[in-house]
């Protein structure tokens, strides 16, 4: 069951037909209805299924609270076969009205017996509708950083002596604002609007209850981009974090961004044990390190590589490095075959092949990249690899290696897996038990459950003994948990 409604997950192919059906049969008959558009991960990810449908519903009006209540009453007046009673915690309810949305449970179109939770996020005009869509289409990690940046915008302008110009740019009359010693000014961003407000600060630095006043607000997303014109949101989370580290000089501002991020980006109960939990926790770790740690460079902090950043990898032997690199290839091959880790594996492969070769030491790329660099790179260095490693080099066909990674990213079949992995095993001169692992893994989609469990347990033991801090370890453990595989401990034989 998914969400507050206790509905089913919905596969991508059923989303659009279900929205059309819901719009035609339900929303179009509600007074003031103008339009509906999807938002969130459906628009911005390649996910195959979803826990709910986020639908921004434009309804003409001025009083959102009244409109939401009227919408809720209208939905509950429809037949129970159309607006289905909830299951699970809220069993029997037929709608849920909270914040900006009204949630219902609706039949999936052309998918008999299945339902889906639809969150109707109400907007009163076109600007607000587009504002909500733009904000909600960003992943939670980006939203958290944006909210933090908006919070410190006025504070940073004060530090530069440009606060009056900043407010004038938004037609905010600074002379009309309260000006007491304990008055604080700030912009605030939510999924509904951008606003400028004041409040009284207590001696302990907290907001005095009842003193908040909103002096200006907008539902135009262009105003957000104007306020944060020094930042580029199109390059992704890590690049935006780099921009903050570079542009924000006031330590208090950095602390505030970090605090806002940690309060906004939380792991929901339904995300525990999923890739979302790993992604959010990893993002919180990076934000904490970048905005606190002044001894490490940004590139060191944001590096995907863990082994080559944190451990004394120059102590590795040649045989171990070759074996570690080949095992890493096998693990990523497995992760590519599970829905919950597919996106992680595809991104991992894409980053590993980012330079189209493995010649330079790059700590901001995955551990697999650094392993390949150690085995075949042109510019290996003594401060990262042992003299034994530097005295040797594998004869690997780089073009075929890259073809394997591209094929795996796109969806490789078993016949190609056999050819690629067997060749790589020979090129990496792999012997012993790992050869047997390769024979199973190349046939992964057709293996029996007990065979998969056996390989997953063996690889887990190998990683715990040899590479516990490798960058894909937590994601690999997620596969074991989701497949109810016993996670061995040191006493297991």
N, C-alpha and C positions, 0 to 999 in steps of 0.2 A: 504493500500500500504506500501511497505517496502523498505527502502534504497534509494539510488540515482536513481535507475532504476524505482522505482514505481511499483515493482513486488509484487507478493503474497508471503505470508509465505508458507513454505514447511513443510509438516509433515515428521517425521523421516523415515517412510517406503518408501518414494519416493526419499530420498537423494541419496542413493547408485545407484539405477537404473538411475537416472538423470545424475549422474557423469559419469557412464559408457557410456551412450548415448552421452553425450557431448564430452567425450574423443574420442570415436570411430568415431563420425561423424565430429568433428571439430578439436580438438587439434592434433590428430594423423597425420593429413594431413599438419600441419604447419612445415616448414623446421627447423630442429634442435631440434624438440620436443623429450624429453627423458621420462618423467614420470609426474604424477600428484598425489598429496596426500592431503587429507582433513586436516584441522587444526581447532583449536578453540573449541568452546563449543560442537560441534557435537561429538568430540572425548572424552571429559572429563566430560560431564554432562548427566543426564537422561532426558533432555528436550524432549518434544514430538514434538515440531515444532521449526522452525528457520526462522529468517528474511532474511538470505542469506546463500550462501555456500562459505566458504573460501577455495580456492583451490591453493595449492602451486604447481606451474608449473615449472618444470626443463626444460630449453631450453639452449642448448649448445651455447656458444658465449662469447664475451669479452666486448661488448658495450651494456650495459643494456638499455640505452636510445633509441638506434636504434632498438634493438630487440622489446622493448615495442611498439614503433611506428609502426614497421612492423606487429606486432601481431594485433594492433588496426586496421590497414588498411585491413589486411586479414579478420578479424572478420566482418568488415563492408561491405566486398565484398560478403558475403554470403547472401542468401535470407532472406527477412524480416520475413518469417515464422519461420526461424531458430534463427537468431539473431534479436529479437523483438525490435521495437522502444520503447523508454522509455515512461513512463506515469508520470503525476504529474509535479513537478517543472521543470524537464529537458525533457518535452514532445517532442518527435520526434527524440531525439538523439539516437544513436545506440551503443555508447560505452562511457566510461569515463576513461581517462588516468590521474592518479595522484599518486605521490609517487612511491611505489613499485608495484602498481597493475593496471590492466585494468579490468573495470567492464562492464558486459553485462547483458542483460535480455534474458532468455532462457526458452523454454517450459518445464514444468515438465513432466517427462516420465510417461505414463499411467495415467495421471491425467488431462483429457481434460479441456481446458479453463483456466488452471492455469499456471503461469510462476514463475520464481525465479531469483533473482539477483545472479550471480556468479562472485566473485572477484578472478581474476587470478593473484596471487601473484608470480611475476617472480623471479626465482633463476637461476643463470648461471652455477652452478655445484652442485654436490651431497652434499658436505659439507654445502653449503649455504642453500640448500633445507632442510636438516635435522636441521640446526640451526634455520631457520624460524619456522619450525613445532614445535620444542621443546619450543621455546619462546612463540609462539602464543597459544600453548595448555595450558599454565598457565592462570588463570583468571586475569583480569585487576589489581586486588588488589595485587596479587603476582608480576606481572610485574612491578608495581610502586615501590615496595620495592626493587626488584632486581636492577632496574635502579639507585635508590638512593644509594644502597650499592656499586655498581660499581663506582659511582661518588666519593665516599669518600675513596675508597680503597687505593689510593696513599697517601692521607692526613693522614689516620690512620697509614700507614706504616712509614710516616715521624715522627709521634708522638712516634713511637716505635723505631725509628732509623734503620728501616729495608728496607728503600726505594730502596737502591741499590740492595739488594738481590732480592727484588720483581721484579724489572725490568730485572735483569739478568735471572730470571726464564723464562722470555718470550723473551729472546735474544734481549732485547732493550738496546742499548749502551748509557748509561747515559752521557758519555763524548761528544757525538755528538749532544746533545740537547742544545737549547738556555739556557743561565744562567744569565739573567739579574734580577735585584731586583724585577721587576714587572712581571716576567714570571711565569705563573702558569702551573702545570702539572696535567693531570687527565686522567683516563680511562673513556670511554663512551660506554654505551650499547644501542643498538636499536634492532628492530626486524630483522635487516639484518646482523649485525656484532658487534664485540667488537673491540674497537680501543683505542689507546693511543695518546693523542694530547697535544699540548701546545697552549697557547694564552697569550696576554698581558692584564694585569688587570689595569683598570683606577682607579683614586683616589676614586671614589664612590664604588669600588668593582665589577663593571661590566666588561664584556669582551669588549675589544676594537675591533671594527668592522674591519675585514680584516686581523687580526693578527693570526688567527687560522691556525695551521699546524698539519696534521696527520702524525705521525712518524711510526706507526705500526698498523696493523689490522689483524683480523682473522675471519673466518666464521666457525670455529670449536667450537661447544658448550662445548667440554671438557675444552677449555681454560677459559670459564666463570666459570665452576665449580672449576677449579684450582685457579682462582683469588679469589673466594669466598669460599675457602675450609673450612673455619671455620663455615659455615652455612649449615643447612640441609633444602632443599626446599620441601622435601617429606611430611612434617608434617602439611602443610597448613599455611594459612595467619597468624592466631593468634600466632602459635608457632614461626614462623619466626619473628614476631614483638617482641615476648619475647626474642628471641636470640639477636636481635638488641639492645634491652634495656639492656641486660646483658653484651654484648660484646663491644658496642661502648661507650667509656668513654668521648670523646671530645664533649662538648655541641654544638660546631660549627658543628661537623659532624652530630649530631642528627637533628639540625635545617635544614641542607642541605637535609638530607633524607626526612624530613617532607615536605620541600619546593618542592622537585622533585616529591614526591608522589602526592601532591595536584595539581601540574601542569599536571601530566600525567593521573590521575584518575578523569575524569570529566563525568558528566551525559550528554549524548547526547540527542538531541531533541526527538528521537524516544524512549528513555528510560524513559521519564517523565511519572509518573503515573504507573510505573511497579515495579516489585520486584527488578530489577537491580538498580533503583534509590535508593531504600531503602538500598540495600546491599552496594552500593558505598558510600553513605552518612554515613552509620554506620561505614564503614572501615575508612573513613577520620576522623570521630570523635575519633575513637580508636587510630589512628596514632597520632593525635594532642595531645591527653591526655597522651599517653605513652611517647612520646618524648618531652613533655613539663613539665608534672606535676611530681615533685620530692617528693611530700608529700604523694602520694598514692602508694601502692604497685602495682606491675603489675597485680596480681590476682584481686585486687579490681577494677582496671581500665578496664580490659578485661572481667569482669564478665558479663555473660548474664543477670543475675538477676538485675533488676532495683529497684523494690519495696523494696526488702530486703537489698539493698545496700544503697539506698538514703533516705528511709523514716524510721520513728520511728515505725517499725512494732511490737515492744514489747507492743505497745498500742492497738494492735488489740484484739478484743474479740474473744472468742472461736467460737461463732456462725458465726461471720463474716469470720474468717479464713476458716471454712468449706465451707461456701457459695462461697467465692472467689476461692477456689481451684476447686470446682465443676464447677463454671462458666468458669474457665480457660480450663477445660477439654472440655466443650461444644464448646468454641470458636475454639480450635485447631481441634476439630472434623469437624467444618465447613470449616476451612482453608484447610483441607486435600482434600476437594471435589472440589477445583477450580484449574485449570491448573496453573494460575499465582502465587498461593501461595502453591501449592502442595509440591515443594521442601523445602520451608521454614518449613512447617508443619512436613514433614518427618524428617528433621534434628532436629527440636525441640523435637520431640518424641524420637529420637535416643539419644540426649543429656540428656533428662529427665531420660531415662532408663540406662544411662551410667554405673552406679554402681550396677545395678540389685537389688538395695534396696534403701531406703530413710532414712537411719539411721543417716547419718552425715550431719552437716550443711556445705554446699558447695556453696559459693557465685559465683563460676565460672560456675554454672549450671543454667538452666532457672528458672524463677519465679515459674512455675508449680512444679518443683522439690522441691523448698524451701517450697511451700505450702503443698505438700505431706509430707515433712519432719516434718513440724510443726504439722500436724495432726496425724502422725503415727510413727515418727522417735524415735529411742532409745536414741539418744544423744543430745536432744534439750537443749538449753542453755538460761539462764535468760537474757543475754544481747541482745537476738534476739526475745524472746517471753515473753508474760506477764505471771505472776504467774497463772492466770486463765487458760491459754492454757497449761502450764506445769503440771497442776493438772488433765488434762483430756487427753484421747487418744482414737481415733477411732478404732473400730475392723474391719479392712479392710483386705480382703484376698489379700495379696501382689502378689501372683502368678497369680491370676485372673486379678488383675489390670495391671500387666505387660503383660499378654496375650492380654488384650484389646489394649494396646499401640502398641504391635507388630502387631496385626491384623489390626489396623488402619493404621499403617505405610505401611503395605503390600497391603492394599486395602480392607476395611471391607464392607460387605453387610448389608442391612437394618435389616435382621433377627438377625444377630449377634449384630448389634448396639442396637436393642431393649433390648436384654438380658443383654448386658454389662452395658449400661447406666442406665437401671432400677435398676440393682443390686447396682451400685455405688451411685445412688440417695438414696437408702435405707441405705447403709453403711455410707454415709455422713450426713444422717438425714436431707435431704433438704425438705423444705416446701414452700408453697406460689407460686408466679408467676413462679419461676424458674422450678418448676415441669412441668408447661405447656410448657415452652421453651424446656425442654428435650423431651417432646412428639413430638414436631415438628422436632427437630434437628435429632432425631434418624431416621426419614424418609426423610432426606434432599434431596437426589437425585430425589425423586418423588413429592416434594412440588411444588405448583403453585408459580409463581413469586411474587404475592401479599403476599403470606404466608411467603416467604423468606424475602421480604422487611420488613414485620412486625417484624419478629424475629431479623433481623439485626439492625433495629432501636431501639428496646427494649434493646438489648445487648449493643449497643453503649451508650444509656443513662445510663445503669447500670455501665459500665466501666468508663465513664466520671465522674460520681458521686462518685465512690468508688475506682477506680484503674487506673487513667489516665496515670500513668507512668509505667504500666506493660509492659513487654518487647515485647509483640506481638501486642500492640495497633496500631502502624503505619501500620502493615501488615493487620490487621483487617479493618482499615479504607480504605485501598486499595481495598478490596473486595466491600465495599459500593460504592466507586466511579466507579469501573468497571461495577457494576450492576445498575448504575444510581439510587442508593438509596438516598433519601433525607437524609442529615445528620442533625439531629435535633439540635436546639440550646436551650438555656435556656428558651426561650419564648414559645417553642412548648409544647403542652400538650399531 
